[in-house]
Amino acid sequence: MALCLINSLIARHGFVPYDQLVRYKWWYRHGYMSSTGLCFDIGSATTQSIQEFERRQIIFANEKNILFEHLDYLSDHQLLNEFNVYCSQEGVAGNGALMRLAPVPLFFHRNPKLAVQYSGISGQITHGDQKAYDSCRYFGALIVATLQGETKDNLLSNRFYDNHKDWFNDEPLHPDVQQVVEGSFKRDGGYEDGIRGKGYIVSALEAALWAFWSDEDLFEKGALAAVNLGDDTDTTAAIYGGLAGAYYGYKNLPQKWVDSVYAKTFIICLCKWMTYEAEKLSDGSIQPEPHFSRQSSIDRRDSEAHSMVERTISEENSVTTHSFPPIIISTPAIVPSIQRTAIDPKGKLGLLYDAYRDRLIVQSDIIVKDQHLYVLANTMKCFVRKGNSHENLNLLQIIDITNELRLSVELNISPGLGIAKTINYTSSIDSYTRFLYYNYLDREESLPGNANDISRSILSPMPKTQATHVVIGVNWGIEVLAILQLSPDDASKIDNVLNQIRENLTNNNTNLDMTLDEKRILNRINHTAIYSNIYELTQITNVLDLCYKIVDVRANRTRHSPLTYTLCPIRFLYPEYSEKDVTYIALEPQIIEKIEMHLLSLYCQFKILKKLLEHKSFHSSDEYLRQQFLDAQNQFSKLEKIYTKEMKKYQDCIIDVRKGKVSSNAIIRELTDNHQNGLKEAINNVITRLNNLKEKGRSFHDRKVTPNEHHSYNDRHDTKIEYQSTKEKRNGNFKYPLDTSEKKFDRNSSSFVERDTYHESVLPYTDRPLKSHSTDKLLLDDGIGTVHVSHSKSSWSPRTYPKFSSLMPTGETINILLLGEIGVGKSTFINAFANYYSFDTLDSAQFHEPVVAISSSFVMTTRDLSVPPIRVRLGMTDCNEIHNNYDHSTTQECKSYLFHMHDGAKIRFIDTPGLGDIHGQTQDHLQIQNILSFINNLSHLNAVCFLLKPNFSRFSVYESCFQRLFTFFGEDICKNTIFCFTHSFSMRFDSTDGIRLFESQLKSISNHGIRMKKENTFNFDSESFRYLAALHHSIEFDDTSMYHVKSSWSKSKIEALRFLRYIKTQLIPFQIHAKCQSIEHALLEIQCMIHPMLETMRNMLRNHLLETIYSPSASIELCPKAISPNVALCLSCPSHSDQFGKFWIRLNKQHKLDKNQCYSC
């Protein structure tokens, strides 16, 4: 876009916004000035503005009776002044306006007022918000000041605006921009201090200035710093480069970069030419345009009749005046045209055509006169081609169907008729497949060659339709494709005969002259499928009869059918045709190729899947195989609906591109969308599943399998199924065991028994018959359940981790205690964390079942008030998670969840019951006591994380918790305290306000040294996990909701990375048992020792009695067994005794307690 701007300044000898928009449009539509020849990475704001510009051009052309094709070359000043170039609107504040801006202040730097004013206008024509206008003015002023020799300190001074107020015509800057001017970018920590290279123009400006401020006078260092901020990296670096390049100069740029610039000679030429034009312009007395205030620009752009185009040279006062004569408009002699393969045989001259959907619009009253007929001699094409099992053949390309039509058929925008029915061929293609293609062009019918004559030739009235073109030419002849499947034994012989047939057809031989043996060979072809533009040829079932029929039809022209249609844009023949969508824009061949590559891959996968579902081995008498097959069928039905929905989205997108409503880059974005990759992976997983089932089906049919053998077979299979789950090689798996409270863990070791349970994102099924086939349920028992989740596509891969030094020993588990009031979302936080880690984006997560570590239940609503609230449930019923009791904590007891990260680290989250329920402080005291008892089993704590609601109001709940923690662990625990706000994005929460409010409350316990700072405070929003769960329950949301959810997911994932990095690098693990932390800690330790000591004493007494009464060989040995913290001996229930050897022992009953009440009694 910067090159477009330079070209406009040079070609128009100054500042003409209309011409700038024209060149932006050329880039958008045709890749003008693009290094790739295509428009790529265009922002939504620029796209919408260019589309609005095109819409206004169409209206303007109709009003002024100018051909639309000539409007791009408009130079008449009166007409330019009447055209409203402000094509954006208030609220559009993307960074694209700054990215391209540098040429304007470079061109006009000798006149600062003009340079600043034009900088604002240049941004405003595509980004209408005041913040965009003022950001461009400020940035333009910085470049002008640079070229006038000001120092870096002056450029970055907090008083820059005040020192150059006259350049801005005393117009104040927007407060957000003024904040940047006053130094908001001067942050030593950069990214860590909140500098972000976002798409928002103020953030981008701030990020670029931060890079310039901190680059230590090295362009390379600053450019790399801008890029390494992440987010919209190229734009941030481009903005930095505009200012830094002007400041350091061309000769101080890194030579290795300069040498690598694409089209360097061309760009240098443009820059020299721009310098020449600018100097030439400065020779005259340039007078700035009249005062142009912000309000006047808004007022004027709202009126089509009073639009304004700023011009570089005042027509009255300029010494050097450049006049531009108006363009002479005339009708071209030859009308433009496009070609389409005639898949619908009903076409004829004068018929209308809808090129958006590639369909004929059939009219019964078409009358055409003065048509021309040309008979063409010996125009034919015939070939034989071999198939290849390793090649994804596009059969429509083999028969050379025109690009746009081929895409329409593949997407089912246009029905597959005639020769295009080839797309319905479903049999496999291998090295024994042959394609025999024949195309014979006999004659051409056409209308006269210019628009006026064509219009006079069509006598029918013009109806109001969706037509874009008129058929002005029809080619007639024969086209046929025969797909033959040969027998391996006869392949070479059949190939010889097929080559003979090809020669005869090519030479127009009417006598095929085949021997009896050759005819017999052809009859041994296993399968023949024939497609043609002539219906009678498609009814033939063997290739020999086809050859004779072709010779027969070729001799009779009345049996020929259309081969191709020549189409003329309707507006050339009917200028009065004023439908809004009459403009037709063809897709670039490269774009079509990319779309087809994706579609062919997806289509082939679906074809394979359908064939597998028809496999006879699945019709088994084995109940397990039948159930697995039914599950696969159900999954296929869901995928088919998603596939259909995706294809519909593609159809709409293609039509909108052809209508000029969106850029072709929108399709590329859809192709690279993780939705598509997730769909492919999901289909592939089902294929893998069915292939495994097919192999099992064979083994089950080969021999009779007993139930025990069945399970044994599955167990053996599970050990290797992990490597069969996907085609790509996995880097590894992470797993998070769920430490159930029924199992105490040793402080010095992690000797847990782990049971494997596969998650859907690695495998869409588990081969072992489980308790539930639902992938949103994790199978737990009293041991540690392990879930494997693929992260091969995750952005959390090892290479994305920044290098930092950890303060904790290598291989040690990171223990994070979660505390908070009821309803704050501790359990949901853990579930969300698991999904952030498992999936790169929300789109990729939608094609897999959500990872559910803790059972969840919540109510979802949509914007449609007619739809009642829907309750969404995830996970197995868990007695530790009691939902629908809003006055009590959902989580009943402490439970820990262990994550095995791919970098070797292990992270344990300890989920705890919520505080502040209806029972008040007494219950909180008991809950905190239970929490302390639970974590006392750990060797250390890395972080005590307090989860807060953005609108928290009950500080007393946290105050009592702080007091108990400090009383138990001592004041050193405050160094490991961190804070997390939940639901912060969905509620548009400003963490700065939250920190300030919470800090004021913390003063009451400030003697403990706990502080809430930006570094130890994190913002999360688990709403995206809830939406993900809702999507898997078929709840649909509008585009606005989904946009916010995706944004929430992305932000939360970034914050999760900062969360882990902070704990690893900034917090020293708090050693719980390094010393006795407090009297209360010592008391708990003693209490834990009392019962074992008393039991030991009692047993010593028993053994003394045994030795005295019986013999020294008799004794009782104690075997301690870990129990749940909430289990005790029940004295209310009757006990019983059992005899062991010569004596009886009374067995005590262990009952689970809740709030000191026995569950069993």
ChimeraX attribute file (.defattr): number of C-alpha atoms within 10 A of each C-alpha:
attribute: neighborCount
match mode: 1-to-1
recipient: residues
	/A:1	23
	/A:2	18
	/A:3	18
	/A:4	22
	/A:5	24
	/A:6	24
	/A:7	21
	/A:8	23
	/A:9	24
	/A:10	19
	/A:11	15
	/A:12	17
	/A:13	18
	/A:14	22
	/A:15	24
	/A:16	22
	/A:17	26
	/A:18	25
	/A:19	23
	/A:20	23
	/A:21	27
	/A:22	21
	/A:23	24
	/A:24	26
	/A:25	24
	/A:26	17
	/A:27	20
	/A:28	24
	/A:29	22
	/A:30	16
	/A:31	18
	/A:32	19
	/A:33	18
	/A:34	15
	/A:35	11
	/A:36	9
	/A:37	13
	/A:38	19
	/A:39	22
	/A:40	18
	/A:41	11
	/A:42	15
	/A:43	13
	/A:44	15
	/A:45	21
	/A:46	24
	/A:47	20
	/A:48	18
	/A:49	24
	/A:50	28
	/A:51	19
	/A:52	18
	/A:53	24
	/A:54	22
	/A:55	17
	/A:56	17
	/A:57	20
	/A:58	20
	/A:59	15
	/A:60	20
	/A:61	15
	/A:62	15
	/A:63	9
	/A:64	9
	/A:65	11
	/A:66	16
	/A:67	18
	/A:68	16
	/A:69	10
	/A:70	13
	/A:71	17
	/A:72	17
	/A:73	12
	/A:74	17
	/A:75	18
	/A:76	13
	/A:77	15
	/A:78	10
	/A:79	13
	/A:80	19
	/A:81	17
	/A:82	16
	/A:83	21
	/A:84	24
	/A:85	28
	/A:86	29
	/A:87	24
	/A:88	23
	/A:89	19
	/A:90	13
	/A:91	12
	/A:92	21
	/A:93	25
	/A:94	26
	/A:95	29
	/A:96	26
	/A:97	27
	/A:98	31
	/A:99	24
	/A:100	21
	/A:101	26
	/A:102	25
	/A:103	22
	/A:104	26
	/A:105	27
	/A:106	22
	/A:107	25
	/A:108	25
	/A:109	23
	/A:110	17
	/A:111	16
	/A:112	21
	/A:113	22
	/A:114	22
	/A:115	25
	/A:116	28
	/A:117	28
	/A:118	26
	/A:119	28
	/A:120	28
	/A:121	28
	/A:122	26
	/A:123	29
	/A:124	28
	/A:125	25
	/A:126	28
	/A:127	31
	/A:128	25
	/A:129	20
	/A:130	22
	/A:131	26
	/A:132	30
	/A:133	28
	/A:134	29
	/A:135	31
	/A:136	31
	/A:137	27
	/A:138	26
	/A:139	24
	/A:140	30
	/A:141	26
	/A:142	25
	/A:143	27
	/A:144	28
	/A:145	22
	/A:146	22
	/A:147	17
	/A:148	13
	/A:149	10
	/A:150	14
	/A:151	12
	/A:152	15
	/A:153	10
	/A:154	14
	/A:155	20
	/A:156	20
	/A:157	15
	/A:158	17
	/A:159	15
	/A:160	18
	/A:161	21
	/A:162	14
	/A:163	11
	/A:164	16
	/A:165	14
	/A:166	12
	/A:167	21
	/A:168	22
	/A:169	15
	/A:170	12
	/A:171	13
	/A:172	14
	/A:173	19
	/A:174	14
	/A:175	11
	/A:176	14
	/A:177	24
	/A:178	20
	/A:179	15
	/A:180	22
	/A:181	25
	/A:182	15
	/A:183	17
	/A:184	17
	/A:185	25
	/A:186	19
	/A:187	15
	/A:188	12
	/A:189	9
	/A:190	18
	/A:191	16
	/A:192	13
	/A:193	13
	/A:194	13
	/A:195	22
	/A:196	24
	/A:197	28
	/A:198	21
	/A:199	19
	/A:200	17
	/A:201	27
	/A:202	24
	/A:203	22
	/A:204	29
	/A:205	29
	/A:206	26
	/A:207	31
	/A:208	31
	/A:209	27
	/A:210	27
	/A:211	28
	/A:212	26
	/A:213	21
	/A:214	17
	/A:215	18
	/A:216	11
	/A:217	14
	/A:218	15
	/A:219	22
	/A:220	17
	/A:221	14
	/A:222	24
	/A:223	23
	/A:224	14
	/A:225	24
	/A:226	31
	/A:227	21
	/A:228	15
	/A:229	21
	/A:230	14
	/A:231	13
	/A:232	17
	/A:233	20
	/A:234	17
	/A:235	23
	/A:236	34
	/A:237	25
	/A:238	23
	/A:239	27
	/A:240	29
	/A:241	24
	/A:242	21
	/A:243	22
	/A:244	27
	/A:245	19
	/A:246	18
	/A:247	24
	/A:248	15
	/A:249	12
	/A:250	11
	/A:251	9
	/A:252	12
	/A:253	16
	/A:254	12
	/A:255	10
	/A:256	8
	/A:257	9
	/A:258	12
	/A:259	9
	/A:260	9
	/A:261	10
	/A:262	10
	/A:263	9
	/A:264	12
	/A:265	10
	/A:266	9
	/A:267	14
	/A:268	11
	/A:269	11
	/A:270	16
	/A:271	19
	/A:272	11
	/A:273	17
	/A:274	23
	/A:275	16
	/A:276	14
	/A:277	18
	/A:278	20
	/A:279	14
	/A:280	12
	/A:281	22
	/A:282	16
	/A:283	10
	/A:284	14
	/A:285	13
	/A:286	17
	/A:287	15
	/A:288	18
	/A:289	14
	/A:290	7
	/A:291	9
	/A:292	14
	/A:293	13
	/A:294	15
	/A:295	9
	/A:296	11
	/A:297	16
	/A:298	16
	/A:299	11
	/A:300	15
	/A:301	20
	/A:302	15
	/A:303	13
	/A:304	15
	/A:305	12
	/A:306	13
	/A:307	18
	/A:308	20
	/A:309	20
	/A:310	21
	/A:311	18
	/A:312	21
	/A:313	22
	/A:314	17
	/A:315	14
	/A:316	8
	/A:317	13
	/A:318	15
	/A:319	14
	/A:320	16
	/A:321	13
	/A:322	13
	/A:323	10
	/A:324	11
	/A:325	10
	/A:326	13
	/A:327	12
	/A:328	6
	/A:329	11
	/A:330	9
	/A:331	11
	/A:332	10
	/A:333	10
	/A:334	11
	/A:335	17
	/A:336	14
	/A:337	15
	/A:338	14
	/A:339	18
	/A:340	20
	/A:341	23
	/A:342	27
	/A:343	28
	/A:344	19
	/A:345	18
	/A:346	12
	/A:347	24
	/A:348	21
	/A:349	23
	/A:350	26
	/A:351	24
	/A:352	28
	/A:353	25
	/A:354	17
	/A:355	28
	/A:356	27
	/A:357	23
	/A:358	23
	/A:359	20
	/A:360	23
	/A:361	16
	/A:362	13
	/A:363	13
	/A:364	7
	/A:365	10
	/A:366	16
	/A:367	14
	/A:368	18
	/A:369	14
	/A:370	13
	/A:371	16
	/A:372	11
	/A:373	14
	/A:374	11
	/A:375	12
	/A:376	14
	/A:377	10
	/A:378	12
	/A:379	12
	/A:380	18
	/A:381	14
	/A:382	19
	/A:383	17
	/A:384	18
	/A:385	15
	/A:386	14
	/A:387	20
	/A:388	15
	/A:389	12
	/A:390	9
	/A:391	9
	/A:392	13
	/A:393	14
	/A:394	15
	/A:395	19
	/A:396	20
	/A:397	11
	/A:398	13
	/A:399	18
	/A:400	10
	/A:401	21
	/A:402	16
	/A:403	19
	/A:404	23
	/A:405	25
	/A:406	26
	/A:407	23
	/A:408	21
	/A:409	21
	/A:410	22
	/A:411	19
	/A:412	14
	/A:413	22
	/A:414	21
	/A:415	17
	/A:416	20
	/A:417	17
	/A:418	20
	/A:419	25
	/A:420	25
	/A:421	18
	/A:422	22
	/A:423	16
	/A:424	9
	/A:425	13
	/A:426	12
	/A:427	14
	/A:428	13
	/A:429	20
	/A:430	15
	/A:431	14
	/A:432	18
	/A:433	22
	/A:434	23
	/A:435	21
	/A:436	20
	/A:437	21
	/A:438	22
	/A:439	20
	/A:440	24
	/A:441	22
	/A:442	22
	/A:443	19
	/A:444	19
	/A:445	18
	/A:446	21
	/A:447	23
	/A:448	19
	/A:449	13
	/A:450	16
	/A:451	22
	/A:452	16
	/A:453	13
	/A:454	24
	/A:455	17
	/A:456	14
	/A:457	18
	/A:458	21
	/A:459	14
	/A:460	16
	/A:461	9
	/A:462	11
	/A:463	10
	/A:464	9
	/A:465	13
	/A:466	17
	/A:467	23
	/A:468	24
	/A:469	28
	/A:470	28
	/A:471	25
	/A:472	24
	/A:473	25
	/A:474	25
	/A:475	23
	/A:476	25
	/A:477	24
	/A:478	23
	/A:479	26
	/A:480	22
	/A:481	25
	/A:482	22
	/A:483	24
	/A:484	22
	/A:485	23
	/A:486	22
	/A:487	15
	/A:488	12
	/A:489	8
	/A:490	14
	/A:491	18
	/A:492	13
	/A:493	12
	/A:494	22
	/A:495	19
	/A:496	11
	/A:497	16
	/A:498	22
	/A:499	14
	/A:500	15
	/A:501	23
	/A:502	19
	/A:503	14
	/A:504	17
	/A:505	22
	/A:506	18
	/A:507	12
	/A:508	15
	/A:509	12
	/A:510	15
	/A:511	10
	/A:512	16
	/A:513	11
	/A:514	12
	/A:515	10
	/A:516	8
	/A:517	9
	/A:518	16
	/A:519	14
	/A:520	12
	/A:521	16
	/A:522	19
	/A:523	14
	/A:524	15
	/A:525	18
	/A:526	12
	/A:527	16
	/A:528	16
	/A:529	19
	/A:530	24
	/A:531	24
	/A:532	25
	/A:533	26
	/A:534	21
	/A:535	14
	/A:536	12
	/A:537	21
	/A:538	18
	/A:539	13
	/A:540	17
	/A:541	14
	/A:542	19
	/A:543	23
	/A:544	18
	/A:545	11
	/A:546	19
	/A:547	19
	/A:548	13
	/A:549	14
	/A:550	18
	/A:551	16
	/A:552	12
	/A:553	17
	/A:554	18
	/A:555	11
	/A:556	9
	/A:557	13
	/A:558	10
	/A:559	15
	/A:560	21
	/A:561	25
	/A:562	25
	/A:563	27
	/A:564	23
	/A:565	27
	/A:566	21
	/A:567	25
	/A:568	23
	/A:569	23
	/A:570	21
	/A:571	19
	/A:572	21
	/A:573	20
	/A:574	14
	/A:575	11
	/A:576	10
	/A:577	16
	/A:578	13
	/A:579	13
	/A:580	11
	/A:581	16
	/A:582	23
	/A:583	20
	/A:584	19
	/A:585	18
	/A:586	18
	/A:587	18
	/A:588	16
	/A:589	11
	/A:590	11
	/A:591	15
	/A:592	18
	/A:593	13
	/A:594	13
	/A:595	18
	/A:596	18
	/A:597	14
	/A:598	15
	/A:599	18
	/A:600	15
	/A:601	13
	/A:602	18
	/A:603	15
	/A:604	14
	/A:605	17
	/A:606	20
	/A:607	14
	/A:608	16
	/A:609	20
	/A:610	15
	/A:611	13
	/A:612	17
	/A:613	17
	/A:614	10
	/A:615	11
	/A:616	10
	/A:617	19
	/A:618	22
	/A:619	12
	/A:620	15
	/A:621	12
	/A:622	13
	/A:623	9
	/A:624	14
	/A:625	19
	/A:626	17
	/A:627	13
	/A:628	20
	/A:629	20
	/A:630	14
	/A:631	16
	/A:632	20
	/A:633	17
	/A:634	12
	/A:635	15
	/A:636	20
	/A:637	12
	/A:638	11
	/A:639	19
	/A:640	15
	/A:641	11
	/A:642	15
	/A:643	19
	/A:644	11
	/A:645	12
	/A:646	15
	/A:647	17
	/A:648	15
	/A:649	13
	/A:650	19
	/A:651	19
	/A:652	13
	/A:653	19
	/A:654	27
	/A:655	20
	/A:656	19
	/A:657	21
	/A:658	23
	/A:659	20
	/A:660	21
	/A:661	21
	/A:662	21
	/A:663	26
	/A:664	25
	/A:665	20
	/A:666	20
	/A:667	20
	/A:668	16
	/A:669	12
	/A:670	16
	/A:671	18
	/A:672	12
	/A:673	14
	/A:674	20
	/A:675	20
	/A:676	20
	/A:677	16
	/A:678	18
	/A:679	22
	/A:680	20
	/A:681	20
	/A:682	22
	/A:683	23
	/A:684	21
	/A:685	22
	/A:686	23
	/A:687	23
	/A:688	20
	/A:689	22
	/A:690	21
	/A:691	14
	/A:692	15
	/A:693	20
	/A:694	19
	/A:695	11
	/A:696	18
	/A:697	20
	/A:698	13
	/A:699	12
	/A:700	18
	/A:701	13
	/A:702	9
	/A:703	8
	/A:704	10
	/A:705	14
	/A:706	10
	/A:707	9
	/A:708	8
	/A:709	11
	/A:710	14
	/A:711	15
	/A:712	13
	/A:713	15
	/A:714	16
	/A:715	13
	/A:716	11
	/A:717	15
	/A:718	17
	/A:719	10
	/A:720	10
	/A:721	19
	/A:722	16
	/A:723	14
	/A:724	15
	/A:725	23
	/A:726	17
	/A:727	11
	/A:728	9
	/A:729	10
	/A:730	15
	/A:731	12
	/A:732	13
	/A:733	17
	/A:734	22
	/A:735	23
	/A:736	23
	/A:737	25
	/A:738	24
	/A:739	24
	/A:740	20
	/A:741	20
	/A:742	16
	/A:743	16
	/A:744	17
	/A:745	16
	/A:746	12
	/A:747	13
	/A:748	8
	/A:749	8
	/A:750	9
	/A:751	9
	/A:752	14
	/A:753	11
	/A:754	14
	/A:755	15
	/A:756	15
	/A:757	18
	/A:758	23
	/A:759	25
	/A:760	23
	/A:761	26
	/A:762	24
	/A:763	25
	/A:764	23
	/A:765	22
	/A:766	20
	/A:767	20
	/A:768	17
	/A:769	13
	/A:770	11
	/A:771	9
	/A:772	11
	/A:773	13
	/A:774	15
	/A:775	22
	/A:776	22
	/A:777	21
	/A:778	23
	/A:779	19
	/A:780	17
	/A:781	11
	/A:782	12
	/A:783	17
	/A:784	20
	/A:785	23
	/A:786	27
	/A:787	26
	/A:788	23
	/A:789	23
	/A:790	21
	/A:791	21
	/A:792	18
	/A:793	15
	/A:794	16
	/A:795	18
	/A:796	21
	/A:797	16
	/A:798	12
	/A:799	9
	/A:800	9
	/A:801	12
	/A:802	9
	/A:803	8
	/A:804	9
	/A:805	10
	/A:806	15
	/A:807	13
	/A:808	17
	/A:809	11
	/A:810	9
	/A:811	10
	/A:812	13
	/A:813	21
	/A:814	23
	/A:815	25
	/A:816	23
	/A:817	21
	/A:818	25
	/A:819	25
	/A:820	24
	/A:821	24
	/A:822	19
	/A:823	20
	/A:824	21
	/A:825	22
	/A:826	28
	/A:827	24
	/A:828	23
	/A:829	22
	/A:830	20
	/A:831	21
	/A:832	27
	/A:833	19
	/A:834	21
	/A:835	25
	/A:836	26
	/A:837	23
	/A:838	25
	/A:839	25
	/A:840	21
	/A:841	22
	/A:842	23
	/A:843	18
	/A:844	21
	/A:845	22
	/A:846	19
	/A:847	23
	/A:848	23
	/A:849	20
	/A:850	28
	/A:851	30
	/A:852	24
	/A:853	29
	/A:854	24
	/A:855	23
	/A:856	22
	/A:857	19
	/A:858	15
	/A:859	12
	/A:860	15
	/A:861	14
	/A:862	15
	/A:863	9
	/A:864	10
	/A:865	8
	/A:866	7
	/A:867	9
	/A:868	10
	/A:869	13
	/A:870	14
	/A:871	12
	/A:872	18
	/A:873	17
	/A:874	23
	/A:875	19
	/A:876	19
	/A:877	14
	/A:878	13
	/A:879	12
	/A:880	16
	/A:881	18
	/A:882	17
	/A:883	18
	/A:884	11
	/A:885	8
	/A:886	12
	/A:887	12
	/A:888	19
	/A:889	22
	/A:890	24
	/A:891	23
	/A:892	17
	/A:893	22
	/A:894	23
	/A:895	21
	/A:896	22
	/A:897	23
	/A:898	21
	/A:899	22
	/A:900	19
	/A:901	18
	/A:902	16
	/A:903	14
	/A:904	12
	/A:905	15
	/A:906	18
	/A:907	19
	/A:908	21
	/A:909	24
	/A:910	24
	/A:911	24
	/A:912	26
	/A:913	28
	/A:914	26
	/A:915	26
	/A:916	23
	/A:917	18
	/A:918	13
	/A:919	11
	/A:920	11
	/A:921	15
	/A:922	9
	/A:923	15
	/A:924	21
	/A:925	15
	/A:926	13
	/A:927	22
	/A:928	20
	/A:929	15
	/A:930	18
	/A:931	20
	/A:932	18
	/A:933	17
	/A:934	20
	/A:935	18
	/A:936	17
	/A:937	14
	/A:938	17
	/A:939	18
	/A:940	20
	/A:941	22
	/A:942	24
	/A:943	25
	/A:944	21
	/A:945	21
	/A:946	21
	/A:947	24
	/A:948	26
	/A:949	18
	/A:950	21
	/A:951	13
	/A:952	13
	/A:953	11
	/A:954	10
	/A:955	14
	/A:956	12
	/A:957	18
	/A:958	19
	/A:959	15
	/A:960	15
	/A:961	20
	/A:962	21
	/A:963	14
	/A:964	17
	/A:965	18
	/A:966	16
	/A:967	15
	/A:968	21
	/A:969	20
	/A:970	18
	/A:971	18
	/A:972	14
	/A:973	24
	/A:974	19
	/A:975	18
	/A:976	20
	/A:977	22
	/A:978	25
	/A:979	25
	/A:980	23
	/A:981	24
	/A:982	26
	/A:983	23
	/A:984	23
	/A:985	23
	/A:986	16
	/A:987	11
	/A:988	9
	/A:989	17
	/A:990	12
	/A:991	18
	/A:992	11
	/A:993	11
	/A:994	19
	/A:995	18
	/A:996	13
	/A:997	13
	/A:998	16
	/A:999	16
	/A:1000	12
	/A:1001	14
	/A:1002	20
	/A:1003	13
	/A:1004	10
	/A:1005	12
	/A:1006	12
	/A:1007	9
	/A:1008	17
	/A:1009	13
	/A:1010	20
	/A:1011	19
	/A:1012	17
	/A:1013	14
	/A:1014	14
	/A:1015	14
	/A:1016	19
	/A:1017	22
	/A:1018	20
	/A:1019	23
	/A:1020	24
	/A:1021	27
	/A:1022	24
	/A:1023	23
	/A:1024	24
	/A:1025	26
	/A:1026	22
	/A:1027	22
	/A:1028	23
	/A:1029	26
	/A:1030	22
	/A:1031	16
	/A:1032	16
	/A:1033	14
	/A:1034	8
	/A:1035	15
	/A:1036	13
	/A:1037	16
	/A:1038	10
	/A:1039	9
	/A:1040	8
	/A:1041	14
	/A:1042	15
	/A:1043	11
	/A:1044	15
	/A:1045	23
	/A:1046	18
	/A:1047	17
	/A:1048	22
	/A:1049	25
	/A:1050	18
	/A:1051	15
	/A:1052	27
	/A:1053	24
	/A:1054	15
	/A:1055	17
	/A:1056	18
	/A:1057	15
	/A:1058	16
	/A:1059	20
	/A:1060	13
	/A:1061	18
	/A:1062	15
	/A:1063	23
	/A:1064	21
	/A:1065	13
	/A:1066	17
	/A:1067	20
	/A:1068	17
	/A:1069	22
	/A:1070	20
	/A:1071	15
	/A:1072	18
	/A:1073	14
	/A:1074	9
	/A:1075	9
	/A:1076	15
	/A:1077	19
	/A:1078	15
	/A:1079	13
	/A:1080	15
	/A:1081	21
	/A:1082	14
	/A:1083	13
	/A:1084	16
	/A:1085	14
	/A:1086	11
	/A:1087	11
	/A:1088	12
	/A:1089	11
	/A:1090	11
	/A:1091	11
	/A:1092	12
	/A:1093	11
	/A:1094	11
	/A:1095	12
	/A:1096	14
	/A:1097	12
	/A:1098	12
	/A:1099	16
	/A:1100	15
	/A:1101	12
	/A:1102	14
	/A:1103	17
	/A:1104	15
	/A:1105	14
	/A:1106	17
	/A:1107	14
	/A:1108	11
	/A:1109	10
	/A:1110	12
	/A:1111	10
	/A:1112	11
	/A:1113	7
	/A:1114	16
	/A:1115	16
	/A:1116	10
	/A:1117	10
	/A:1118	9
	/A:1119	5
	/A:1120	7
	/A:1121	7
	/A:1122	10
	/A:1123	13
	/A:1124	15
	/A:1125	17
	/A:1126	17
	/A:1127	15
	/A:1128	16
	/A:1129	13
	/A:1130	17
	/A:1131	11
	/A:1132	9
	/A:1133	14
	/A:1134	8
	/A:1135	11
	/A:1136	11
	/A:1137	10
	/A:1138	10
	/A:1139	9
	/A:1140	8
	/A:1141	7
	/A:1142	7
	/A:1143	8
	/A:1144	11
	/A:1145	10
	/A:1146	10
	/A:1147	10
	/A:1148	15
	/A:1149	15
	/A:1150	17
	/A:1151	18
	/A:1152	17
	/A:1153	17
	/A:1154	12
	/A:1155	10
	/A:1156	10
	/A:1157	10
	/A:1158	18
	/A:1159	10
	/A:1160	10
	/A:1161	9
